[in-house]
């Protein structure tokens, strides 16, 4: 698997925090806190928007509630685990251990996503099905934007990601 810029961007905001605990450098801790807070803010800004875009209206409430359960659990569990581990080891060591476990979980999740949805949004030229050319699509009624114009390019042509049946 090749190194991807998105992976470095996802890990980079949180890397200064454990490093700041080991080196005891205040400015590094502050920079890591600001970058991590911005990253979490982007998740809370972009996640619900993407859910509203792809999930059918009848299922949005359940999916959005699970999104918030997962995000809050993902923020609370490491803190609680660090607190529990700090009872038996130094706080910095407990933090480094949980940061390593979180990084491994994140890399495993990334591998699953890349394997499931593909590493690239570019269509495979050898795929005989390929995307339907714009000229071959029926014109939408009432001047509306055609559904395929809004779809994710990684979703096969003709699939309806906005319908979860």
Helices and strands as residue ranges (DSSP letters): H 5-23, H 26-54, G 57-59, H 60-85, H 91-117, G 134-136, G 141-143, H 147-150
